[in-house]
Amino acid sequence: MSRVLHPHRIVDQITTQTDKRFEAVARMADAIVEMSVESGAYTQQDLLIKGFTHQDIVNLWHFANALAVIELRCRENSIGFSCGNKARYA
């Protein structure tokens, strides 16, 4: 399967070149999206195979899965982002 890089991904809104606080969450969300697109589902075992530890899964899964669900729904509905790579938080 060819890897299509979408121009405005959800994970790009929380991780930038200068702010890496959520980089692990973004990597896990990317892995979840990739596995979901390729096979339609994934298990925690799949995340272990992708290089995440049990502790990573315990600490990051809820946040990463939520981001992945949003990303998949946006792709499914062809929703783009008008804010580019700038994230605004309340």
VOKOLDREN-774445 format. One record per residue (C-alpha): residue number from 1; residue in one letter; chain; y negated, x, z. Coordinates in Angstrom, 3 decimals. Each point is the difference from the previous one (the first is absolute). Layout:
BEGIN
(NUM "A" "A" (Y X Z)) ...
//
This chain:
BEGIN
(1 "M" "A" (0.000 0.000 0.000)) (2 "S" "A" (-3.418 1.368 -0.881)) (3 "R" "A" (-2.400 0.342 2.861)) (4 "V" "A" (-3.184 -1.980 -0.677)) (5 "L" "A" (-2.963 1.083 2.083)) (6 "H" "A" (-2.279 -2.929 0.664)) (7 "P" "A" (-3.703 0.894 -0.023)) (8 "H" "A" (-0.909 -1.719 3.277)) (9 "R" "A" (2.816 -0.046 2.496)) (10 "I" "A" (-0.210 -1.405 3.518)) (11 "V" "A" (1.073 3.317 1.514)) (12 "D" "A" (-2.891 1.739 -1.746)) (13 "Q" "A" (-2.335 -2.128 2.081)) (14 "I" "A" (1.201 1.581 3.262)) (15 "T" "A" (0.649 3.615 -1.026)) (16 "T" "A" (-2.508 2.264 -1.730)) (17 "Q" "A" (-0.261 3.698 -0.773)) (18 "T" "A" (-2.046 0.552 3.164)) (19 "D" "A" (1.589 -2.547 2.349)) (20 "K" "A" (3.759 0.455 0.393)) (21 "R" "A" (0.539 -2.040 3.199)) (22 "F" "A" (2.155 -2.586 -1.746)) (23 "E" "A" (1.724 2.274 -2.487)) (24 "A" "A" (3.481 -0.519 1.510)) (25 "V" "A" (-0.463 -3.781 -0.052)) (26 "A" "A" (-1.159 0.175 -3.614)) (27 "R" "A" (3.029 2.117 -0.983)) (28 "M" "A" (2.341 -2.481 1.639)) (29 "A" "A" (-1.762 -2.960 -1.645)) (30 "D" "A" (0.309 1.745 -3.381)) (31 "A" "A" (3.712 0.562 0.625)) (32 "I" "A" (0.485 -3.665 0.951)) (33 "V" "A" (-1.836 -1.172 -3.127)) (34 "E" "A" (1.976 2.390 -2.207)) (35 "M" "A" (3.355 -1.093 1.437)) (36 "S" "A" (-0.951 -3.676 -0.177)) (37 "V" "A" (-1.053 0.270 -3.640)) (38 "E" "A" (3.118 1.969 -0.980)) (39 "S" "A" (2.656 -2.011 1.816)) (40 "G" "A" (-1.712 -3.111 1.319)) (41 "A" "A" (0.647 0.908 3.633)) (42 "Y" "A" (0.444 2.924 2.368)) (43 "T" "A" (1.483 0.830 3.382)) (44 "Q" "A" (-1.056 2.358 2.749)) (45 "Q" "A" (2.832 2.252 -1.166)) (46 "D" "A" (-1.853 0.317 -3.321)) (47 "L" "A" (-3.050 1.267 1.892)) (48 "L" "A" (2.165 2.589 1.739)) (49 "I" "A" (1.239 1.154 -3.404)) (50 "K" "A" (-3.647 0.300 -1.121)) (51 "G" "A" (-0.574 2.498 2.825)) (52 "F" "A" (-1.411 -2.134 2.794)) (53 "T" "A" (1.397 0.441 3.504)) (54 "H" "A" (1.172 -2.762 2.318)) (55 "Q" "A" (-3.153 0.588 2.051)) (56 "D" "A" (-2.201 -0.284 -3.122)) (57 "I" "A" (1.619 -3.336 -0.746)) (58 "V" "A" (-0.513 -1.238 3.567)) (59 "N" "A" (-3.648 1.112 0.056)) (60 "L" "A" (-1.151 -0.806 -3.533)) (61 "W" "A" (2.205 -2.697 -1.511)) (62 "H" "A" (-2.006 -3.087 0.978)) (63 "F" "A" (-3.265 1.374 -1.364)) (64 "A" "A" (1.593 1.514 -3.115)) (65 "N" "A" (2.018 -3.126 -0.764)) (66 "A" "A" (-3.106 -2.186 0.296)) (67 "L" "A" (-1.857 2.256 -2.457)) (68 "A" "A" (2.974 -0.025 -2.358)) (69 "V" "A" (0.209 -3.810 0.055)) (70 "I" "A" (-3.690 -0.262 -0.870)) (71 "E" "A" (0.367 2.596 -2.762)) (72 "L" "A" (2.984 -1.813 -1.505)) (73 "R" "A" (-1.778 -3.365 0.100)) (74 "C" "A" (-3.091 1.473 -1.640)) (75 "R" "A" (2.115 1.510 -2.763)) (76 "E" "A" (1.934 -3.242 -0.417)) (77 "N" "A" (-3.217 -1.973 -0.358)) (78 "S" "A" (-1.807 2.721 -1.994)) (79 "I" "A" (-2.738 0.180 2.583)) (80 "G" "A" (-2.294 3.005 -0.288)) (81 "F" "A" (-2.503 1.401 2.419)) (82 "S" "A" (-3.696 0.107 -0.745)) (83 "C" "A" (-0.794 2.415 2.820)) (84 "G" "A" (1.597 3.017 -1.696)) (85 "N" "A" (1.114 2.622 2.491)) (86 "K" "A" (-2.586 -0.886 2.643)) (87 "A" "A" (1.387 -1.919 2.949)) (88 "R" "A" (-2.248 -2.022 2.247)) (89 "Y" "A" (1.066 -0.892 3.484)) (90 "A" "A" (-1.606 -2.531 2.335)) 
//
